[in-house]
Amino acid sequence: MTPILLDTHAAVWATSGNLRPAIQRSVDAAAREGRLLLATISAWEIAMLVVRGRLKLSVPADAYVRELFALPGVVTAPLSPAIAAAAALFDRALHADPADRILVATAVAYGASLMTRDRRLHAFARETKSLRCIVC
């Protein structure tokens, strides 16, 4: 089965019970099967959201990130030089947010479906056919 890469917001929602039940079941199944991916850029993005006051956590950001990436069934998708370069080379149709560009490049590199609510990423997936997205 196809791996699932969680967009940062999807990862936060999955751990806080804020995904629709059917989507949460997909995430849980992927974790049980060892095909649930988290990109290293999500660790940076979570910390930045906390620093900017856009995400409130009950524990420090670094502890949250460690716990998130250590959840059973979660596979870390590291940022490689090839992924970093690919993120920079995407067409301008993909918006300029570096974290989103890296997430897209990571999903493509790992042959994963990107679980996201970001409409721009869904539009990019429809246009390019190199990215598969799951709405969350």
DRENTIMAR-24861 format. One record per residue (C-alpha): residue number from 1; residue in three letters; x, y, z. Coordinates in pm, whole numbers, plus 50000, padded with zeros to 5 digits. Example, Ala and Ser with C-alpha at 12.3 -4.5 7.8 and 13.67 -1.06 7.14 Angstrom:
2
<r><n>1</n><res>Ala</res><c1>51230</c1><c2>49550</c2><c3>50780</c3></r>
<r><n>2</n><res>Ser</res><c1>51367</c1><c2>49894</c2><c3>50714</c3></r>
//
This chain:
136
<r><n>1</n><res>Met</res><c1>50000</c1><c2>50000</c2><c3>50000</c3></r>
<r><n>2</n><res>Thr</res><c1>50100</c1><c2>50359</c2><c3>49945</c3></r>
<r><n>3</n><res>Pro</res><c1>50275</c1><c2>50542</c2><c3>50229</c3></r>
<r><n>4</n><res>Ile</res><c1>50102</c1><c2>50848</c2><c3>50374</c3></r>
<r><n>5</n><res>Leu</res><c1>50303</c1><c2>51160</c2><c3>50452</c3></r>
<r><n>6</n><res>Leu</res><c1>50124</c1><c2>51388</c2><c3>50697</c3></r>
<r><n>7</n><res>Asp</res><c1>50134</c1><c2>51760</c2><c3>50635</c3></r>
<r><n>8</n><res>Thr</res><c1>50231</c1><c2>51933</c2><c3>50959</c3></r>
<r><n>9</n><res>His</res><c1>49877</c1><c2>52040</c2><c3>51044</c3></r>
<r><n>10</n><res>Ala</res><c1>49750</c1><c2>51687</c2><c3>50974</c3></r>
<r><n>11</n><res>Ala</res><c1>50010</c1><c2>51545</c2><c3>51215</c3></r>
<r><n>12</n><res>Val</res><c1>49904</c1><c2>51785</c2><c3>51490</c3></r>
<r><n>13</n><res>Trp</res><c1>49536</c1><c2>51714</c2><c3>51427</c3></r>
<r><n>14</n><res>Ala</res><c1>49593</c1><c2>51336</c2><c3>51422</c3></r>
<r><n>15</n><res>Thr</res><c1>49747</c1><c2>51347</c2><c3>51769</c3></r>
<r><n>16</n><res>Ser</res><c1>49479</c1><c2>51574</c2><c3>51911</c3></r>
<r><n>17</n><res>Gly</res><c1>49175</c1><c2>51390</c2><c3>51776</c3></r>
<r><n>18</n><res>Asn</res><c1>49079</c1><c2>51665</c2><c3>51532</c3></r>
<r><n>19</n><res>Leu</res><c1>49062</c1><c2>51456</c2><c3>51216</c3></r>
<r><n>20</n><res>Arg</res><c1>48737</c1><c2>51321</c2><c3>51077</c3></r>
<r><n>21</n><res>Pro</res><c1>48688</c1><c2>50960</c2><c3>51198</c3></r>
<r><n>22</n><res>Ala</res><c1>48740</c1><c2>50802</c2><c3>50853</c3></r>
<r><n>23</n><res>Ile</res><c1>49061</c1><c2>50999</c2><c3>50800</c3></r>
<r><n>24</n><res>Gln</res><c1>49184</c1><c2>50912</c2><c3>51151</c3></r>
<r><n>25</n><res>Arg</res><c1>49123</c1><c2>50543</c2><c3>51072</c3></r>
<r><n>26</n><res>Ser</res><c1>49341</c1><c2>50579</c2><c3>50759</c3></r>
<r><n>27</n><res>Val</res><c1>49617</c1><c2>50739</c2><c3>50966</c3></r>
<r><n>28</n><res>Asp</res><c1>49592</c1><c2>50468</c2><c3>51232</c3></r>
<r><n>29</n><res>Ala</res><c1>49601</c1><c2>50191</c2><c3>50969</c3></r>
<r><n>30</n><res>Ala</res><c1>49907</c1><c2>50346</c2><c3>50802</c3></r>
<r><n>31</n><res>Ala</res><c1>50080</c1><c2>50363</c2><c3>51142</c3></r>
<r><n>32</n><res>Arg</res><c1>50000</c1><c2>49998</c2><c3>51217</c3></r>
<r><n>33</n><res>Glu</res><c1>50139</c1><c2>49900</c2><c3>50877</c3></r>
<r><n>34</n><res>Gly</res><c1>50457</c1><c2>50110</c2><c3>50911</c3></r>
<r><n>35</n><res>Arg</res><c1>50369</c1><c2>50340</c2><c3>50622</c3></r>
<r><n>36</n><res>Leu</res><c1>50293</c1><c2>50662</c2><c3>50810</c3></r>
<r><n>37</n><res>Leu</res><c1>50559</c1><c2>50921</c2><c3>50734</c3></r>
<r><n>38</n><res>Leu</res><c1>50652</c1><c2>51247</c2><c3>50902</c3></r>
<r><n>39</n><res>Ala</res><c1>50896</c1><c2>51478</c2><c3>50729</c3></r>
<r><n>40</n><res>Thr</res><c1>51175</c1><c2>51633</c2><c3>50932</c3></r>
<r><n>41</n><res>Ile</res><c1>51063</c1><c2>51979</c2><c3>50812</c3></r>
<r><n>42</n><res>Ser</res><c1>50747</c1><c2>51928</c2><c3>51022</c3></r>
<r><n>43</n><res>Ala</res><c1>50958</c1><c2>51940</c2><c3>51339</c3></r>
<r><n>44</n><res>Trp</res><c1>51086</c1><c2>52284</c2><c3>51237</c3></r>
<r><n>45</n><res>Glu</res><c1>50740</c1><c2>52399</c2><c3>51131</c3></r>
<r><n>46</n><res>Ile</res><c1>50581</c1><c2>52295</c2><c3>51463</c3></r>
<r><n>47</n><res>Ala</res><c1>50848</c1><c2>52480</c2><c3>51660</c3></r>
<r><n>48</n><res>Met</res><c1>50802</c1><c2>52790</c2><c3>51443</c3></r>
<r><n>49</n><res>Leu</res><c1>50425</c1><c2>52782</c2><c3>51493</c3></r>
<r><n>50</n><res>Val</res><c1>50479</c1><c2>52772</c2><c3>51869</c3></r>
<r><n>51</n><res>Val</res><c1>50734</c1><c2>53056</c2><c3>51857</c3></r>
<r><n>52</n><res>Arg</res><c1>50494</c1><c2>53268</c2><c3>51653</c3></r>
<r><n>53</n><res>Gly</res><c1>50205</c1><c2>53196</c2><c3>51889</c3></r>
<r><n>54</n><res>Arg</res><c1>50000</c1><c2>53015</c2><c3>51624</c3></r>
<r><n>55</n><res>Leu</res><c1>50012</c1><c2>52679</c2><c3>51805</c3></r>
<r><n>56</n><res>Lys</res><c1>49965</c1><c2>52624</c2><c3>52176</c3></r>
<r><n>57</n><res>Leu</res><c1>50098</c1><c2>52302</c2><c3>52326</c3></r>
<r><n>58</n><res>Ser</res><c1>50076</c1><c2>52158</c2><c3>52676</c3></r>
<r><n>59</n><res>Val</res><c1>50449</c1><c2>52070</c2><c3>52665</c3></r>
<r><n>60</n><res>Pro</res><c1>50753</c1><c2>52249</c2><c3>52522</c3></r>
<r><n>61</n><res>Ala</res><c1>50781</c1><c2>52230</c2><c3>52142</c3></r>
<r><n>62</n><res>Asp</res><c1>51094</c1><c2>52016</c2><c3>52147</c3></r>
<r><n>63</n><res>Ala</res><c1>50930</c1><c2>51760</c2><c3>52378</c3></r>
<r><n>64</n><res>Tyr</res><c1>50617</c1><c2>51755</c2><c3>52161</c3></r>
<r><n>65</n><res>Val</res><c1>50824</c1><c2>51696</c2><c3>51848</c3></r>
<r><n>66</n><res>Arg</res><c1>51023</c1><c2>51414</c2><c3>52012</c3></r>
<r><n>67</n><res>Glu</res><c1>50700</c1><c2>51246</c2><c3>52125</c3></r>
<r><n>68</n><res>Leu</res><c1>50533</c1><c2>51295</c2><c3>51786</c3></r>
<r><n>69</n><res>Phe</res><c1>50819</c1><c2>51140</c2><c3>51591</c3></r>
<r><n>70</n><res>Ala</res><c1>50847</c1><c2>50854</c2><c3>51843</c3></r>
<r><n>71</n><res>Leu</res><c1>50482</c1><c2>50746</c2><c3>51813</c3></r>
<r><n>72</n><res>Pro</res><c1>50439</c1><c2>50378</c2><c3>51723</c3></r>
<r><n>73</n><res>Gly</res><c1>50436</c1><c2>50324</c2><c3>51348</c3></r>
<r><n>74</n><res>Val</res><c1>50570</c1><c2>50668</c2><c3>51258</c3></r>
<r><n>75</n><res>Val</res><c1>50854</c1><c2>50662</c2><c3>51008</c3></r>
<r><n>76</n><res>Thr</res><c1>51073</c1><c2>50971</c2><c3>50981</c3></r>
<r><n>77</n><res>Ala</res><c1>51123</c1><c2>51086</c2><c3>50623</c3></r>
<r><n>78</n><res>Pro</res><c1>51454</c1><c2>51274</c2><c3>50642</c3></r>
<r><n>79</n><res>Leu</res><c1>51536</c1><c2>51576</c2><c3>50431</c3></r>
<r><n>80</n><res>Ser</res><c1>51798</c1><c2>51465</c2><c3>50181</c3></r>
<r><n>81</n><res>Pro</res><c1>52000</c1><c2>51688</c2><c3>49947</c3></r>
<r><n>82</n><res>Ala</res><c1>51795</c1><c2>51553</c2><c3>49655</c3></r>
<r><n>83</n><res>Ile</res><c1>51467</c1><c2>51644</c2><c3>49825</c3></r>
<r><n>84</n><res>Ala</res><c1>51596</c1><c2>51991</c2><c3>49913</c3></r>
<r><n>85</n><res>Ala</res><c1>51700</c1><c2>52054</c2><c3>49553</c3></r>
<r><n>86</n><res>Ala</res><c1>51373</c1><c2>51917</c2><c3>49413</c3></r>
<r><n>87</n><res>Ala</res><c1>51175</c1><c2>52149</c2><c3>49643</c3></r>
<r><n>88</n><res>Ala</res><c1>51351</c1><c2>52449</c2><c3>49490</c3></r>
<r><n>89</n><res>Leu</res><c1>51293</c1><c2>52333</c2><c3>49133</c3></r>
<r><n>90</n><res>Phe</res><c1>50914</c1><c2>52295</c2><c3>49138</c3></r>
<r><n>91</n><res>Asp</res><c1>50714</c1><c2>52506</c2><c3>48898</c3></r>
<r><n>92</n><res>Arg</res><c1>50585</c1><c2>52839</c2><c3>49025</c3></r>
<r><n>93</n><res>Ala</res><c1>50237</c1><c2>52683</c2><c3>49038</c3></r>
<r><n>94</n><res>Leu</res><c1>50340</c1><c2>52555</c2><c3>49380</c3></r>
<r><n>95</n><res>His</res><c1>50328</c1><c2>52840</c2><c3>49630</c3></r>
<r><n>96</n><res>Ala</res><c1>50645</c1><c2>52984</c2><c3>49778</c3></r>
<r><n>97</n><res>Asp</res><c1>50624</c1><c2>52842</c2><c3>50133</c3></r>
<r><n>98</n><res>Pro</res><c1>50953</c1><c2>52650</c2><c3>50170</c3></r>
<r><n>99</n><res>Ala</res><c1>50807</c1><c2>52402</c2><c3>50420</c3></r>
<r><n>100</n><res>Asp</res><c1>50523</c1><c2>52310</c2><c3>50184</c3></r>
<r><n>101</n><res>Arg</res><c1>50764</c1><c2>52278</c2><c3>49891</c3></r>
<r><n>102</n><res>Ile</res><c1>50981</c1><c2>52043</c2><c3>50101</c3></r>
<r><n>103</n><res>Leu</res><c1>50676</c1><c2>51841</c2><c3>50206</c3></r>
<r><n>104</n><res>Val</res><c1>50571</c1><c2>51801</c2><c3>49842</c3></r>
<r><n>105</n><res>Ala</res><c1>50923</c1><c2>51699</c2><c3>49737</c3></r>
<r><n>106</n><res>Thr</res><c1>50937</c1><c2>51453</c2><c3>50027</c3></r>
<r><n>107</n><res>Ala</res><c1>50604</c1><c2>51295</c2><c3>49929</c3></r>
<r><n>108</n><res>Val</res><c1>50717</c1><c2>51260</c2><c3>49568</c3></r>
<r><n>109</n><res>Ala</res><c1>51056</c1><c2>51115</c2><c3>49668</c3></r>
<r><n>110</n><res>Tyr</res><c1>50896</c1><c2>50856</c2><c3>49896</c3></r>
<r><n>111</n><res>Gly</res><c1>50609</c1><c2>50773</c2><c3>49658</c3></r>
<r><n>112</n><res>Ala</res><c1>50370</c1><c2>50881</c2><c3>49933</c3></r>
<r><n>113</n><res>Ser</res><c1>50030</c1><c2>51045</c2><c3>49930</c3></r>
<r><n>114</n><res>Leu</res><c1>50039</c1><c2>51379</c2><c3>50110</c3></r>
<r><n>115</n><res>Met</res><c1>49757</c1><c2>51414</c2><c3>50362</c3></r>
<r><n>116</n><res>Thr</res><c1>49674</c1><c2>51783</c2><c3>50375</c3></r>
<r><n>117</n><res>Arg</res><c1>49390</c1><c2>52031</c2><c3>50385</c3></r>
<r><n>118</n><res>Asp</res><c1>49592</c1><c2>52287</c2><c3>50184</c3></r>
<r><n>119</n><res>Arg</res><c1>49388</c1><c2>52365</c2><c3>49872</c3></r>
<r><n>120</n><res>Arg</res><c1>49692</c1><c2>52495</c2><c3>49686</c3></r>
<r><n>121</n><res>Leu</res><c1>49867</c1><c2>52163</c2><c3>49732</c3></r>
<r><n>122</n><res>His</res><c1>49561</c1><c2>51976</c2><c3>49609</c3></r>
<r><n>123</n><res>Ala</res><c1>49546</c1><c2>52202</c2><c3>49302</c3></r>
<r><n>124</n><res>Phe</res><c1>49917</c1><c2>52146</c2><c3>49240</c3></r>
<r><n>125</n><res>Ala</res><c1>49862</c1><c2>51770</c2><c3>49262</c3></r>
<r><n>126</n><res>Arg</res><c1>49585</c1><c2>51787</c2><c3>49002</c3></r>
<r><n>127</n><res>Glu</res><c1>49801</c1><c2>51996</c2><c3>48769</c3></r>
<r><n>128</n><res>Thr</res><c1>50125</c1><c2>51800</c2><c3>48793</c3></r>
<r><n>129</n><res>Lys</res><c1>50013</c1><c2>51440</c2><c3>48841</c3></r>
<r><n>130</n><res>Ser</res><c1>50346</c1><c2>51376</c2><c3>49022</c3></r>
<r><n>131</n><res>Leu</res><c1>50187</c1><c2>51429</c2><c3>49364</c3></r>
<r><n>132</n><res>Arg</res><c1>49897</c1><c2>51242</c2><c3>49519</c3></r>
<r><n>133</n><res>Cys</res><c1>49700</c1><c2>51414</c2><c3>49794</c3></r>
<r><n>134</n><res>Ile</res><c1>49445</c1><c2>51300</c2><c3>50051</c3></r>
<r><n>135</n><res>Val</res><c1>49203</c1><c2>51558</c2><c3>50187</c3></r>
<r><n>136</n><res>Cys</res><c1>49195</c1><c2>51574</c2><c3>50565</c3></r>
//
